[in-house]
Amino acid sequence: MKRHVIGISAGVALALVLSGCGKGGSSGGGGSDGKTIRFVAAKYDDDTQPYWDKLIKGFEAANPGYRVELEVVDWEQMDSKVKTYVQTGQEPDVLNYNKFSDFARDDLIYPAKDVVSPKVLDDFLPLFADQAQYKGTQYGLPFISSARLFFYNKDIFAKAKISKPPTSWAEVEEDAKKIKKAGDIPLGLPLGAEEAQAEFYIWAMNNNGGWTDKSGKWAVDQPANVETLDYLRGLTKAGLTQPNPEATNRKDVFNQFAQGKIGMINGAVFMRKGFIDTVDKNLNYGVAPLPSKDGTTHNTLGVQDYLVSFKKDDGKNREAVNKFLDFFYQKENASKFLSTEGFLSVTKSAGDALSSDSSYYKPFVDALSGARFAPTDNPNWSAVEGAVKQRIGTAVSGAEPQKVLTEIQDTAEKDG
């Protein structure tokens, strides 16, 4: 198996790892009895570990002799953890991540059909199953999904005498100036290493920019992306964002918004469950389409994470992995995770998990059907994403946007 150095850095949007225990196997740490697996899960919030503890207890009770060892890891350490696993030949049994195609390219993971039942495969919504393919074969198992929309604080808007959310970039800037004058932070702009690639893409896609051109060729340094960074740089220099966007992570501005300190942010579907409800359930806020440069076409960022299973012990781990994954994807278990963490469903059977609160989720579900996704089916995406996380924020703090984008374009073209 060919091993590439993965271009990833600390801080991903979502991840979950199941790793084999014991000795033996080409990747080390493989379960020698084929029945013990180690599960390293990303921490979404304080409810994550209790959920998995309960699920694992149920799994072990239903499958005597099988055992799952749980480790919960903070998101900001997950990239470096995964990088270390791969580079040291200690790949986990199952990994839940926002990338998969570099593992498929290097023949490190099983096709999806080898690790879950046909019933589970058929349950995935086509939108997400299609995004989980590499060269026509599905390797990723869709895990959760999310969509991004524009959140605004209605009380701050009223204080600044703003009657409705902005639809164009010009209106964003105009409203930001009014909010600043009224004494609040106008716009949350998280371009720190946690998820800078998502924040930048939200703005770029709404200026007809993005990562690739229509043919699929990398186009990170295209004029629309330069123009996007110029706009964000202007907002930053005018003091219309929080201080130091290049060093600010998503969770920081999400928390500030929940505290009523920020007027506008690009928010996610899990904003309410993960941030607002835990800080101020009475926060007076609204949700609107993401503003675009022209104010007419509003694109939405779609995000999904995957489970993948690494090849270990000549396939000795497959039975235990299959049992655990099929158990997780049972309707009651998968839907419980969605309601616990506030994400959107990737399966038909778990879709009703959101039906009890359709008024909040409906705009996100509607937006997701036409959302744009990162090019996770391209093995070079790991390196590009890592470069974006580390460099894109510097373009609003001092470095020239064109230079920064050219450096990332070079990374995209030379990796792999």
KAFEN-V886285 format. One record per residue. N is the residue number from 0. RES is the residue in one small letter. PSI is psi in whole degrees, -180 to 180 (none if undefined). Layout:
N&RES&PSI  N&RES&PSI
This chain:
0&m&126  1&k&133  2&r&125  3&h&151  4&v&118  5&i&129  6&g&69  7&i&153  8&s&172  9&a&134  10&g&96  11&v&169  12&a&-41  13&l&145  14&a&151  15&l&128  16&v&135  17&l&119  18&s&141  19&g&152  20&c&163  21&g&-166  22&k&163  23&g&166  24&g&150  25&s&-24  26&s&5  27&g&151  28&g&10  29&g&145  30&g&113  31&s&-29  32&d&-5  33&g&5  34&k&-5  35&t&125  36&i&148  37&r&130  38&f&113  39&v&112  40&a&141  41&a&143  42&k&112  43&y&-45  44&d&-169  45&d&-11  46&d&-9  47&t&-54  48&q&-45  49&p&-37  50&y&-51  51&w&-37  52&d&-45  53&k&-42  54&l&-44  55&i&-40  56&k&-43  57&g&-39  58&f&-47  59&e&-34  60&a&-36  61&a&-15  62&n&75  63&p&136  64&g&-18  65&y&144  66&r&140  67&v&124  68&e&122  69&l&134  70&e&129  71&v&127  72&v&136  73&d&146  74&w&-38  75&e&-15  76&q&-9  77&m&-40  78&d&-48  79&s&-34  80&k&-50  81&v&-43  82&k&-44  83&t&-43  84&y&-47  85&v&-45  86&q&-27  87&t&7  88&g&29  89&q&51  90&e&144  91&p&169  92&d&-47  93&v&136  94&l&131  95&n&118  96&y&173  97&n&11  98&k&152  99&f&-24  100&s&-27  101&d&-34  102&f&-40  103&a&-43  104&r&-40  105&d&9  106&d&40  107&l&-16  108&i&158  109&y&150  110&p&151  111&a&-37  112&k&-17  113&d&-10  114&v&-3  115&v&163  116&s&158  117&p&-33  118&k&-42  119&v&-45  120&l&-43  121&d&-17  122&d&-17  123&f&137  124&l&137  125&p&-37  126&l&-41  127&f&-35  128&a&-38  129&d&-35  130&q&-10  131&a&17  132&q&148  133&y&119  134&k&43  135&g&-2  136&t&134  137&q&120  138&y&-37  139&g&145  140&l&112  141&p&134  142&f&-61  143&i&165  144&s&162  145&s&153  146&a&156  147&r&136  148&l&177  149&f&123  150&f&139  151&y&147  152&n&115  153&k&-34  154&d&-41  155&i&-38  156&f&-44  157&a&-41  158&k&-37  159&a&4  160&k&46  161&i&126  162&s&-21  163&k&160  164&p&151  165&p&148  166&t&-23  167&s&165  168&w&-35  169&a&-40  170&e&-36  171&v&-48  172&e&-43  173&e&-45  174&d&-38  175&a&-40  176&k&-39  177&k&-41  178&i&-42  179&k&-43  180&k&-32  181&a&-7  182&g&12  183&d&167  184&i&122  185&p&-57  186&l&130  187&g&123  188&l&88  189&p&99  190&l&23  191&g&178  192&a&-15  193&e&-50  194&e&44  195&a&-31  196&q&-34  197&a&-45  198&e&-45  199&f&-43  200&y&-35  201&i&-46  202&w&-43  203&a&-42  204&m&-24  205&n&17  206&n&25  207&n&28  208&g&-167  209&g&-162  210&w&-32  211&t&166  212&d&-175  213&k&-23  214&s&-7  215&g&-1  216&k&145  217&w&133  218&a&47  219&v&-34  220&d&23  221&q&155  222&p&-38  223&a&-35  224&n&-37  225&v&-44  226&e&-38  227&t&-47  228&l&-36  229&d&-42  230&y&-48  231&l&-35  232&r&-41  233&g&-43  234&l&-42  235&t&-49  236&k&-27  237&a&1  238&g&29  239&l&7  240&t&178  241&q&160  242&p&144  243&n&62  244&p&-32  245&e&-19  246&a&10  247&t&127  248&n&162  249&r&-46  250&k&-27  251&d&-48  252&v&-30  253&f&-42  254&n&-41  255&q&-38  256&f&-44  257&a&-29  258&q&-2  259&g&24  260&k&-14  261&i&139  262&g&-36  263&m&141  264&i&158  265&n&107  266&g&171  267&a&165  268&v&-29  269&f&7  270&m&-46  271&r&-52  272&k&-45  273&g&-20  274&f&-59  275&i&-49  276&d&-28  277&t&-17  278&v&-51  279&d&95  280&k&-16  281&n&10  282&l&131  283&n&96  284&y&163  285&g&165  286&v&135  287&a&169  288&p&154  289&l&130  290&p&146  291&s&166  292&k&-45  293&d&-12  294&g&8  295&t&-43  296&t&124  297&h&105  298&n&151  299&t&139  300&l&126  301&g&141  302&v&136  303&q&153  304&d&159  305&y&154  306&l&133  307&v&153  308&s&126  309&f&146  310&k&121  311&k&152  312&d&39  313&d&38  314&g&5  315&k&-22  316&n&-7  317&r&-39  318&e&-46  319&a&-41  320&v&-46  321&n&-43  322&k&-44  323&f&-44  324&l&-43  325&d&-34  326&f&-44  327&f&-42  328&y&1  329&q&143  330&k&-48  331&e&-32  332&n&-46  333&a&-42  334&s&-32  335&k&-39  336&f&-43  337&l&-48  338&s&-30  339&t&-42  340&e&-13  341&g&29  342&f&177  343&l&154  344&s&148  345&v&0  346&t&154  347&k&-43  348&s&-30  349&a&-1  350&g&-29  351&d&-2  352&a&-23  353&l&-5  354&s&-25  355&s&-11  356&d&52  357&s&-25  358&s&-36  359&y&-44  360&y&-24  361&k&-46  362&p&-34  363&f&-43  364&v&-44  365&d&-42  366&a&-34  367&l&-30  368&s&-26  369&g&21  370&a&159  371&r&141  372&f&156  373&a&153  374&p&64  375&t&-14  376&d&-5  377&n&120  378&p&-25  379&n&-11  380&w&-34  381&s&-46  382&a&-41  383&v&-47  384&e&-43  385&g&-42  386&a&-40  387&v&-44  388&k&-39  389&q&-28  390&r&-28  391&i&-35  392&g&-26  393&t&-19  394&a&-16  395&v&-6  396&s&-6  397&g&-42  398&a&152  399&e&130  400&p&-45  401&q&-42  402&k&-44  403&v&-46  404&l&-35  405&t&-39  406&e&-42  407&i&-38  408&q&-42  409&d&-41  410&t&-44  411&a&-39  412&e&-26  413&k&-20  414&d&152  415&g&none
